[in-house]
Amino acid sequence: WIARASNHFIENTLESHIMPRLYKHFVQVGRVVQVHKGDNAGKLAVVVDVVDQSRLLLEGPEVKRGVVKTSDINVTAQLLKIQRGVNSKALRKAFDDAKVAEAYAATAVGKRFARRSVRENLTDFERHQVVVQKRSRNNKLFSALKKLKTAHNTKLKNPEHKVKGGRF
């Protein structure tokens, strides 16, 4: 019993202190995912069932129920409490009750994706306006930085700041 107790102590110590959990978001039934390849790219879906190690059955408000490879999705932190193989009506209700789309839009990944989709849909003239605005902003930053550098350099060259009575 001593050997079993010491093994239990070592395993618990390793798990809690030495080896932190590497993964926090596992692929499981009810996990909200974002599809990043295929016809449903950029849309949110929920894992309804796990087919095998590399394929999942997904469904969402904008995604028809179907099998998707695990390499074609991004796992999010959101998890719905649903049963395996739940019907579309119950899934839609759970999705709406949990306000998944709003919660995803509030995350950093959701904001980045929204920003990217806005940039992708810009017209030629709007892209030109973005370039002009960035150039203007960078010019202002550069001129402010140049003023600070010159003020700092003149302060260092000022003789009253030199140390008297030493070689340095």
Backbone as JSON Lines, residues from 0, in Angstrom:
{"i":0,"aa":"W","n":[0.83,-1.2,0.0],"ca":[0.0,0.0,0.0],"c":[0.86,1.24,0.0]}
{"i":1,"aa":"I","n":[2.08,1.15,0.53],"ca":[2.97,2.31,0.55],"c":[3.37,2.68,-0.87]}
{"i":2,"aa":"A","n":[3.66,1.67,-1.69],"ca":[4.04,1.94,-3.07],"c":[2.89,2.6,-3.82]}
{"i":3,"aa":"R","n":[1.65,2.13,-3.61],"ca":[0.5,2.74,-4.27],"c":[0.3,4.18,-3.8]}
{"i":4,"aa":"A","n":[0.46,4.41,-2.5],"ca":[0.28,5.75,-1.95],"c":[1.35,6.7,-2.49]}
{"i":5,"aa":"S","n":[2.59,6.23,-2.58],"ca":[3.65,7.09,-3.08],"c":[3.45,7.38,-4.56]}
{"i":6,"aa":"N","n":[3.0,6.39,-5.35],"ca":[2.71,6.63,-6.76],"c":[1.6,7.66,-6.92]}
{"i":7,"aa":"H","n":[0.55,7.52,-6.09],"ca":[-0.56,8.48,-6.14],"c":[-0.06,9.88,-5.81]}
{"i":8,"aa":"F","n":[0.8,10.0,-4.79],"ca":[1.36,11.31,-4.41],"c":[2.2,11.89,-5.53]}
{"i":9,"aa":"I","n":[3.04,11.06,-6.15],"ca":[3.91,11.53,-7.24],"c":[3.08,11.98,-8.43]}
{"i":10,"aa":"E","n":[2.07,11.19,-8.81],"ca":[1.23,11.57,-9.95],"c":[0.49,12.86,-9.7]}
{"i":11,"aa":"N","n":[-0.09,13.02,-8.51],"ca":[-0.82,14.26,-8.21],"c":[0.12,15.45,-8.15]}
{"i":12,"aa":"T","n":[1.32,15.26,-7.61],"ca":[2.28,16.35,-7.55],"c":[2.72,16.76,-8.96]}
{"i":13,"aa":"L","n":[3.01,15.77,-9.81],"ca":[3.42,16.08,-11.17],"c":[2.32,16.8,-11.93]}
{"i":14,"aa":"E","n":[1.07,16.32,-11.78],"ca":[-0.03,16.93,-12.53],"c":[-0.3,18.35,-12.08]}
{"i":15,"aa":"S","n":[-0.26,18.6,-10.78],"ca":[-0.67,19.91,-10.3],"c":[0.44,20.94,-10.28]}
{"i":16,"aa":"H","n":[1.67,20.53,-10.03],"ca":[2.73,21.51,-9.84],"c":[3.75,21.55,-10.97]}
{"i":17,"aa":"I","n":[4.23,20.4,-11.35],"ca":[5.33,20.37,-12.29],"c":[4.84,20.44,-13.73]}
{"i":18,"aa":"M","n":[3.87,19.61,-14.07],"ca":[3.38,19.57,-15.44],"c":[2.03,20.27,-15.54]}
{"i":19,"aa":"P","n":[2.0,21.5,-16.0],"ca":[0.7,22.15,-16.17],"c":[-0.05,21.53,-17.33]}
{"i":20,"aa":"R","n":[-1.35,21.73,-17.35],"ca":[-2.15,21.19,-18.45],"c":[-1.78,21.91,-19.73]}
{"i":21,"aa":"L","n":[-1.42,21.14,-20.73],"ca":[-1.03,21.74,-21.99],"c":[-2.24,22.18,-22.79]}
{"i":22,"aa":"Y","n":[-3.31,21.41,-22.74],"ca":[-4.49,21.72,-23.53],"c":[-5.66,21.98,-22.6]}
{"i":23,"aa":"K","n":[-6.42,23.01,-22.92],"ca":[-7.58,23.33,-22.11],"c":[-8.88,23.13,-22.88]}
{"i":24,"aa":"H","n":[-8.81,23.21,-24.2],"ca":[-10.0,23.13,-25.03],"c":[-9.94,21.85,-25.86]}
{"i":25,"aa":"F","n":[-10.66,20.84,-25.4],"ca":[-10.64,19.56,-26.07],"c":[-11.79,19.47,-27.07]}
{"i":26,"aa":"V","n":[-11.61,18.66,-28.11],"ca":[-12.69,18.4,-29.05],"c":[-13.63,17.41,-28.39]}
{"i":27,"aa":"Q","n":[-14.85,17.86,-28.13],"ca":[-15.83,17.03,-27.47],"c":[-17.22,17.47,-27.89]}
{"i":28,"aa":"V","n":[-18.2,16.65,-27.6],"ca":[-19.58,16.97,-27.97],"c":[-20.0,18.23,-27.23]}
{"i":29,"aa":"G","n":[-20.51,19.19,-27.98],"ca":[-20.95,20.46,-27.41],"c":[-19.93,21.58,-27.57]}
{"i":30,"aa":"R","n":[-18.73,21.27,-28.02],"ca":[-17.68,22.29,-28.19],"c":[-18.03,23.16,-29.4]}
{"i":31,"aa":"V","n":[-17.94,24.47,-29.22],"ca":[-18.17,25.4,-30.31],"c":[-16.86,25.54,-31.08]}
{"i":32,"aa":"V","n":[-16.94,25.42,-32.4],"ca":[-15.76,25.51,-33.25],"c":[-16.03,26.49,-34.37]}
{"i":33,"aa":"Q","n":[-14.94,26.98,-34.94],"ca":[-15.04,27.82,-36.13],"c":[-14.44,27.05,-37.29]}
{"i":34,"aa":"V","n":[-15.21,26.91,-38.34],"ca":[-14.73,26.21,-39.53],"c":[-13.84,27.17,-40.3]}
{"i":35,"aa":"H","n":[-12.64,26.74,-40.69],"ca":[-11.74,27.64,-41.4],"c":[-11.4,27.17,-42.8]}
{"i":36,"aa":"K","n":[-11.99,26.06,-43.25],"ca":[-11.78,25.58,-44.63],"c":[-13.11,25.11,-45.19]}
{"i":37,"aa":"G","n":[-13.22,25.2,-46.49],"ca":[-14.4,24.66,-47.15],"c":[-15.48,25.7,-47.38]}
{"i":38,"aa":"D","n":[-16.69,25.21,-47.67],"ca":[-17.82,26.09,-47.97],"c":[-18.25,26.91,-46.76]}
{"i":39,"aa":"N","n":[-18.07,26.37,-45.57],"ca":[-18.52,27.04,-44.35],"c":[-17.41,27.81,-43.64]}
{"i":40,"aa":"A","n":[-16.39,28.2,-44.36],"ca":[-15.24,28.88,-43.75],"c":[-15.7,30.15,-43.05]}
{"i":41,"aa":"G","n":[-15.25,30.32,-41.81],"ca":[-15.56,31.51,-41.04],"c":[-16.84,31.4,-40.23]}
{"i":42,"aa":"K","n":[-17.55,30.3,-40.31],"ca":[-18.82,30.16,-39.61],"c":[-18.65,29.34,-38.34]}
{"i":43,"aa":"L","n":[-19.5,29.63,-37.37],"ca":[-19.48,28.9,-36.1],"c":[-20.36,27.67,-36.2]}
{"i":44,"aa":"A","n":[-19.93,26.6,-35.56],"ca":[-20.69,25.36,-35.51],"c":[-20.44,24.69,-34.16]}
{"i":45,"aa":"V","n":[-21.22,23.66,-33.9],"ca":[-21.1,22.92,-32.64],"c":[-20.84,21.46,-32.98]}
{"i":46,"aa":"V","n":[-19.96,20.82,-32.2],"ca":[-19.68,19.4,-32.39],"c":[-20.87,18.62,-31.84]}
{"i":47,"aa":"V","n":[-21.55,17.9,-32.73],"ca":[-22.71,17.11,-32.35],"c":[-22.29,15.68,-32.02]}
{"i":48,"aa":"D","n":[-21.27,15.19,-32.72],"ca":[-20.8,13.83,-32.48],"c":[-19.38,13.7,-33.0]}
{"i":49,"aa":"V","n":[-18.63,12.79,-32.42],"ca":[-17.28,12.5,-32.87],"c":[-17.34,11.21,-33.68]}
{"i":50,"aa":"V","n":[-17.04,11.31,-34.98],"ca":[-17.11,10.14,-35.87],"c":[-15.92,9.23,-35.6]}
{"i":51,"aa":"D","n":[-14.73,9.77,-35.72],"ca":[-13.51,9.04,-35.36],"c":[-12.46,10.07,-34.97]}
{"i":52,"aa":"Q","n":[-11.22,9.65,-34.92],"ca":[-10.16,10.51,-34.4],"c":[-9.94,11.75,-35.26]}
{"i":53,"aa":"S","n":[-10.29,11.7,-36.52],"ca":[-10.0,12.82,-37.4],"c":[-11.23,13.45,-38.05]}
{"i":54,"aa":"R","n":[-12.44,13.0,-37.69],"ca":[-13.66,13.55,-38.29],"c":[-14.72,13.81,-37.23]}
{"i":55,"aa":"L","n":[-15.47,14.91,-37.43],"ca":[-16.5,15.32,-36.49],"c":[-17.8,15.57,-37.23]}
{"i":56,"aa":"L","n":[-18.91,15.38,-36.54],"ca":[-20.21,15.75,-37.07],"c":[-20.55,17.12,-36.5]}
{"i":57,"aa":"L","n":[-20.66,18.13,-37.36],"ca":[-20.9,19.5,-36.94],"c":[-22.25,19.98,-37.42]}
{"i":58,"aa":"E","n":[-22.79,20.95,-36.68],"ca":[-23.99,21.66,-37.12],"c":[-24.0,23.02,-36.44]}
{"i":59,"aa":"G","n":[-24.57,23.99,-37.11],"ca":[-24.67,25.33,-36.56],"c":[-25.77,26.1,-37.23]}
{"i":60,"aa":"P","n":[-25.96,27.35,-36.83],"ca":[-27.04,28.15,-37.41],"c":[-26.86,28.38,-38.91]}
{"i":61,"aa":"E","n":[-25.63,28.52,-39.36],"ca":[-25.36,28.75,-40.78],"c":[-24.68,27.54,-41.43]}
{"i":62,"aa":"V","n":[-24.49,26.47,-40.66],"ca":[-23.77,25.3,-41.14],"c":[-24.73,24.11,-41.12]}
{"i":63,"aa":"K","n":[-24.89,23.47,-42.29],"ca":[-25.72,22.28,-42.34],"c":[-24.98,21.14,-41.65]}
{"i":64,"aa":"R","n":[-25.76,20.22,-41.07],"ca":[-25.17,19.08,-40.39],"c":[-24.35,18.25,-41.38]}
{"i":65,"aa":"G","n":[-23.09,18.02,-41.01],"ca":[-22.23,17.25,-41.89],"c":[-20.92,16.9,-41.22]}
{"i":66,"aa":"V","n":[-20.18,16.04,-41.86],"ca":[-18.9,15.57,-41.33],"c":[-17.79,16.49,-41.83]}
{"i":67,"aa":"V","n":[-16.91,16.89,-40.9],"ca":[-15.79,17.79,-41.21],"c":[-14.54,17.21,-40.58]}
{"i":68,"aa":"K","n":[-13.41,17.37,-41.26],"ca":[-12.13,16.9,-40.7],"c":[-11.71,17.82,-39.54]}
{"i":69,"aa":"T","n":[-11.03,17.26,-38.57],"ca":[-10.57,18.06,-37.42],"c":[-9.53,19.08,-37.83]}
{"i":70,"aa":"S","n":[-8.84,18.85,-38.94],"ca":[-7.84,19.81,-39.4],"c":[-8.47,21.04,-40.04]}
{"i":71,"aa":"D","n":[-9.79,21.0,-40.27],"ca":[-10.48,22.11,-40.92],"c":[-11.21,23.02,-39.94]}
{"i":72,"aa":"I","n":[-10.96,22.86,-38.65],"ca":[-11.67,23.67,-37.64],"c":[-10.7,24.3,-36.67]}
{"i":73,"aa":"N","n":[-11.18,25.36,-36.01],"ca":[-10.48,25.97,-34.88],"c":[-11.37,25.79,-33.66]}
{"i":74,"aa":"V","n":[-10.84,25.24,-32.6],"ca":[-11.6,25.0,-31.39],"c":[-11.66,26.28,-30.56]}
{"i":75,"aa":"T","n":[-12.85,26.63,-30.06],"ca":[-13.0,27.8,-29.2],"c":[-13.11,27.37,-27.75]}
{"i":76,"aa":"A","n":[-13.2,28.32,-26.87],"ca":[-13.29,28.02,-25.43],"c":[-14.73,27.72,-25.0]}
{"i":77,"aa":"Q","n":[-15.68,27.98,-25.86],"ca":[-17.08,27.83,-25.48],"c":[-17.52,26.37,-25.59]}
{"i":78,"aa":"L","n":[-18.33,25.96,-24.62],"ca":[-18.82,24.59,-24.56],"c":[-20.3,24.62,-24.2]}
{"i":79,"aa":"L","n":[-21.13,24.01,-25.03],"ca":[-22.56,23.91,-24.76],"c":[-22.86,22.58,-24.08]}
{"i":80,"aa":"K","n":[-23.82,22.59,-23.18],"ca":[-24.2,21.35,-22.52],"c":[-25.32,20.72,-23.34]}
{"i":81,"aa":"I","n":[-24.91,19.87,-24.28],"ca":[-25.86,19.15,-25.11],"c":[-25.51,17.68,-25.09]}
{"i":82,"aa":"Q","n":[-26.48,16.86,-25.48],"ca":[-26.23,15.43,-25.55],"c":[-25.72,15.07,-26.93]}
{"i":83,"aa":"R","n":[-25.07,13.94,-26.99],"ca":[-24.51,13.45,-28.26],"c":[-25.64,13.15,-29.24]}
{"i":84,"aa":"G","n":[-25.53,13.66,-30.47],"ca":[-26.51,13.4,-31.51],"c":[-27.8,14.18,-31.33]}
{"i":85,"aa":"V","n":[-27.73,15.32,-30.67],"ca":[-28.92,16.13,-30.4],"c":[-29.56,16.59,-31.71]}
{"i":86,"aa":"N","n":[-30.9,16.77,-31.71],"ca":[-31.57,17.19,-32.94],"c":[-31.35,18.68,-33.19]}
{"i":87,"aa":"S","n":[-31.68,19.13,-34.4],"ca":[-31.38,20.49,-34.82],"c":[-32.12,21.53,-33.99]}
{"i":88,"aa":"K","n":[-33.36,21.24,-33.63],"ca":[-34.16,22.2,-32.88],"c":[-33.57,22.45,-31.49]}
{"i":89,"aa":"A","n":[-33.2,21.4,-30.79],"ca":[-32.62,21.53,-29.46],"c":[-31.24,22.21,-29.53]}
{"i":90,"aa":"L","n":[-30.49,21.88,-30.58],"ca":[-29.17,22.49,-30.74],"c":[-29.29,23.99,-30.97]}
{"i":91,"aa":"R","n":[-30.24,24.37,-31.84],"ca":[-30.46,25.79,-32.12],"c":[-30.87,26.53,-30.85]}
{"i":92,"aa":"K","n":[-31.73,25.93,-30.03],"ca":[-32.17,26.55,-28.78],"c":[-31.0,26.73,-27.82]}
{"i":93,"aa":"A","n":[-30.17,25.7,-27.69],"ca":[-28.99,25.79,-26.8],"c":[-28.01,26.84,-27.31]}
{"i":94,"aa":"F","n":[-27.84,26.92,-28.62],"ca":[-26.93,27.89,-29.24],"c":[-27.42,29.31,-28.97]}
{"i":95,"aa":"D","n":[-28.73,29.54,-29.14],"ca":[-29.29,30.87,-28.92],"c":[-29.32,31.24,-27.44]}
{"i":96,"aa":"D","n":[-29.65,30.28,-26.56],"ca":[-29.7,30.55,-25.12],"c":[-28.33,30.92,-24.56]}
{"i":97,"aa":"A","n":[-27.28,30.3,-25.09],"ca":[-25.93,30.57,-24.61],"c":[-25.34,31.83,-25.24]}
{"i":98,"aa":"K","n":[-26.02,32.4,-26.22],"ca":[-25.55,33.59,-26.93],"c":[-24.11,33.39,-27.41]}
{"i":99,"aa":"V","n":[-23.92,32.3,-28.13],"ca":[-22.59,31.89,-28.57],"c":[-21.98,32.91,-29.53]}
{"i":100,"aa":"A","n":[-22.78,33.39,-30.48],"ca":[-22.24,34.31,-31.49],"c":[-21.75,35.61,-30.84]}
{"i":101,"aa":"E","n":[-22.51,36.13,-29.88],"ca":[-22.11,37.37,-29.2],"c":[-20.86,37.15,-28.36]}
{"i":102,"aa":"A","n":[-20.82,36.02,-27.66],"ca":[-19.65,35.72,-26.83],"c":[-18.4,35.54,-27.68]}
{"i":103,"aa":"Y","n":[-18.56,34.89,-28.84],"ca":[-17.41,34.69,-29.73],"c":[-16.94,36.02,-30.31]}
{"i":104,"aa":"A","n":[-17.88,36.89,-30.65],"ca":[-17.52,38.19,-31.21],"c":[-16.78,39.05,-30.19]}
{"i":105,"aa":"A","n":[-16.98,38.79,-28.91],"ca":[-16.32,39.57,-27.86],"c":[-14.91,39.07,-27.56]}
{"i":106,"aa":"T","n":[-14.55,37.88,-28.04],"ca":[-13.21,37.35,-27.77],"c":[-12.19,37.99,-28.71]}
{"i":107,"aa":"A","n":[-10.93,37.84,-28.39],"ca":[-9.86,38.41,-29.22],"c":[-9.84,37.76,-30.6]}
{"i":108,"aa":"V","n":[-10.07,36.46,-30.65],"ca":[-10.08,35.76,-31.94],"c":[-11.24,36.23,-32.79]}
{"i":109,"aa":"G","n":[-12.4,36.4,-32.17],"ca":[-13.57,36.88,-32.9],"c":[-13.39,38.28,-33.44]}
{"i":110,"aa":"K","n":[-12.77,39.15,-32.63],"ca":[-12.5,40.51,-33.09],"c":[-11.51,40.52,-34.25]}
{"i":111,"aa":"R","n":[-10.48,39.68,-34.15],"ca":[-9.49,39.59,-35.22],"c":[-10.13,39.09,-36.51]}
{"i":112,"aa":"F","n":[-11.0,38.09,-36.4],"ca":[-11.67,37.57,-37.58],"c":[-12.6,38.61,-38.2]}
{"i":113,"aa":"A","n":[-13.31,39.37,-37.37],"ca":[-14.2,40.42,-37.88],"c":[-13.39,41.5,-38.59]}
{"i":114,"aa":"R","n":[-12.27,41.88,-38.0],"ca":[-11.41,42.89,-38.6],"c":[-10.86,42.41,-39.94]}
{"i":115,"aa":"R","n":[-10.46,41.14,-40.0],"ca":[-9.94,40.57,-41.23],"c":[-11.02,40.53,-42.32]}
{"i":116,"aa":"S","n":[-12.24,40.15,-41.94],"ca":[-13.3,40.07,-42.95],"c":[-13.68,41.45,-43.46]}
{"i":117,"aa":"V","n":[-13.61,42.48,-42.6],"ca":[-13.87,43.85,-43.06],"c":[-12.79,44.27,-44.04]}
{"i":118,"aa":"R","n":[-11.54,43.97,-43.73],"ca":[-10.43,44.34,-44.62],"c":[-10.53,43.61,-45.97]}
{"i":119,"aa":"E","n":[-11.0,42.37,-45.95],"ca":[-11.12,41.62,-47.2],"c":[-12.19,42.18,-48.12]}
{"i":120,"aa":"N","n":[-13.2,42.81,-47.54],"ca":[-14.33,43.3,-48.33],"c":[-14.18,44.76,-48.73]}
{"i":121,"aa":"L","n":[-13.02,45.36,-48.53],"ca":[-12.81,46.75,-48.93],"c":[-12.72,46.87,-50.45]}
{"i":122,"aa":"T","n":[-13.19,48.01,-50.94],"ca":[-13.04,48.28,-52.36],"c":[-11.63,48.82,-52.61]}
{"i":123,"aa":"D","n":[-11.31,49.02,-53.88],"ca":[-9.99,49.53,-54.25],"c":[-9.75,50.91,-53.64]}
{"i":124,"aa":"F","n":[-10.75,51.77,-53.73],"ca":[-10.6,53.13,-53.21],"c":[-10.48,53.13,-51.69]}
{"i":125,"aa":"E","n":[-11.23,52.27,-51.02],"ca":[-11.14,52.19,-49.56],"c":[-9.77,51.69,-49.11]}
{"i":126,"aa":"R","n":[-9.19,50.74,-49.85],"ca":[-7.83,50.3,-49.54],"c":[-6.84,51.44,-49.71]}
{"i":127,"aa":"H","n":[-7.04,52.25,-50.74],"ca":[-6.19,53.43,-50.96],"c":[-6.32,54.4,-49.78]}
{"i":128,"aa":"Q","n":[-7.54,54.62,-49.29],"ca":[-7.75,55.51,-48.15],"c":[-7.04,54.99,-46.91]}
{"i":129,"aa":"V","n":[-7.04,53.69,-46.72],"ca":[-6.35,53.09,-45.57],"c":[-4.86,53.35,-45.66]}
{"i":130,"aa":"V","n":[-4.3,53.2,-46.85],"ca":[-2.86,53.44,-47.05],"c":[-2.53,54.9,-46.75]}
{"i":131,"aa":"V","n":[-3.35,55.83,-47.22],"ca":[-3.1,57.26,-46.98],"c":[-3.2,57.58,-45.5]}
{"i":132,"aa":"Q","n":[-4.18,57.01,-44.82],"ca":[-4.32,57.26,-43.38],"c":[-3.15,56.69,-42.59]}
{"i":133,"aa":"K","n":[-2.69,55.5,-42.96],"ca":[-1.54,54.92,-42.28],"c":[-0.28,55.76,-42.5]}
{"i":134,"aa":"R","n":[-0.13,56.26,-43.73],"ca":[1.03,57.1,-44.03],"c":[0.99,58.38,-43.2]}
{"i":135,"aa":"S","n":[-0.18,58.98,-43.1],"ca":[-0.33,60.21,-42.31],"c":[-0.03,59.95,-40.83]}
{"i":136,"aa":"R","n":[-0.56,58.85,-40.3],"ca":[-0.32,58.52,-38.89],"c":[1.17,58.27,-38.64]}
{"i":137,"aa":"N","n":[1.82,57.54,-39.54],"ca":[3.24,57.25,-39.35],"c":[4.1,58.51,-39.45]}
{"i":138,"aa":"N","n":[3.72,59.44,-40.33],"ca":[4.45,60.72,-40.41],"c":[4.33,61.5,-39.11]}
{"i":139,"aa":"K","n":[3.14,61.54,-38.54],"ca":[2.94,62.25,-37.26],"c":[3.77,61.6,-36.15]}
{"i":140,"aa":"L","n":[3.75,60.27,-36.11],"ca":[4.54,59.56,-35.09],"c":[6.03,59.82,-35.27]}
{"i":141,"aa":"F","n":[6.51,59.78,-36.5],"ca":[7.92,59.99,-36.77],"c":[8.34,61.4,-36.38]}
{"i":142,"aa":"S","n":[7.51,62.41,-36.7],"ca":[7.88,63.79,-36.34],"c":[7.88,63.99,-34.83]}
{"i":143,"aa":"A","n":[6.93,63.39,-34.12],"ca":[6.91,63.5,-32.66],"c":[8.13,62.81,-32.06]}
{"i":144,"aa":"L","n":[8.49,61.66,-32.59],"ca":[9.67,60.95,-32.11],"c":[10.94,61.75,-32.39]}
{"i":145,"aa":"K","n":[11.01,62.38,-33.55],"ca":[12.18,63.18,-33.9],"c":[12.33,64.37,-32.95]}
{"i":146,"aa":"K","n":[11.2,65.01,-32.58],"ca":[11.24,66.12,-31.62],"c":[11.77,65.65,-30.27]}
{"i":147,"aa":"L","n":[11.29,64.49,-29.83],"ca":[11.75,63.96,-28.54],"c":[13.24,63.64,-28.57]}
{"i":148,"aa":"K","n":[13.71,63.07,-29.68],"ca":[15.13,62.73,-29.79],"c":[15.99,63.99,-29.79]}
{"i":149,"aa":"T","n":[15.58,65.01,-30.52],"ca":[16.38,66.24,-30.55],"c":[16.39,66.91,-29.19]}
{"i":150,"aa":"A","n":[15.25,66.91,-28.49],"ca":[15.2,67.5,-27.14],"c":[16.12,66.73,-26.19]}
{"i":151,"aa":"H","n":[16.13,65.42,-26.31],"ca":[16.98,64.6,-25.45],"c":[18.46,64.84,-25.76]}
{"i":152,"aa":"N","n":[18.81,64.91,-27.04],"ca":[20.21,65.12,-27.43],"c":[20.7,66.5,-27.01]}
{"i":153,"aa":"T","n":[19.88,67.52,-27.13],"ca":[20.3,68.86,-26.7],"c":[20.47,68.91,-25.19]}
{"i":154,"aa":"K","n":[19.67,68.17,-24.48],"ca":[19.78,68.11,-23.03],"c":[21.1,67.46,-22.63]}
{"i":155,"aa":"L","n":[21.52,66.42,-23.36],"ca":[22.79,65.76,-23.06],"c":[23.99,66.63,-23.43]}
{"i":156,"aa":"K","n":[23.86,67.43,-24.47],"ca":[24.97,68.28,-24.9],"c":[25.1,69.53,-24.03]}
{"i":157,"aa":"N","n":[24.11,69.83,-23.24],"ca":[24.13,71.01,-22.38],"c":[25.25,70.86,-21.35]}
{"i":158,"aa":"P","n":[26.17,71.85,-21.23],"ca":[27.33,71.71,-20.34],"c":[26.97,71.65,-18.86]}
{"i":159,"aa":"E","n":[25.86,72.15,-18.43],"ca":[25.55,72.14,-17.0],"c":[25.2,70.75,-16.5]}
{"i":160,"aa":"H","n":[24.99,69.82,-17.39],"ca":[24.7,68.46,-16.97],"c":[25.93,67.59,-16.87]}
{"i":161,"aa":"K","n":[27.11,68.12,-17.26],"ca":[28.32,67.34,-17.18],"c":[28.8,67.25,-15.74]}
{"i":162,"aa":"V","n":[29.45,66.14,-15.42],"ca":[29.98,65.92,-14.07],"c":[31.3,66.65,-13.97]}
{"i":163,"aa":"K","n":[31.46,67.45,-12.9],"ca":[32.7,68.21,-12.73],"c":[33.69,67.45,-11.87]}
{"i":164,"aa":"G","n":[34.94,67.65,-12.17],"ca":[35.99,67.08,-11.33],"c":[36.32,65.64,-11.63]}
{"i":165,"aa":"G","n":[35.88,65.11,-12.7],"ca":[36.17,63.71,-13.01],"c":[36.61,63.57,-14.45]}
{"i":166,"aa":"R","n":[37.06,62.41,-14.76],"ca":[37.48,62.16,-16.12],"c":[36.28,61.94,-17.02]}
{"i":167,"aa":"F","n":[35.21,61.47,-16.46],"ca":[34.08,61.1,-17.28],"c":[33.09,62.21,-17.23]}
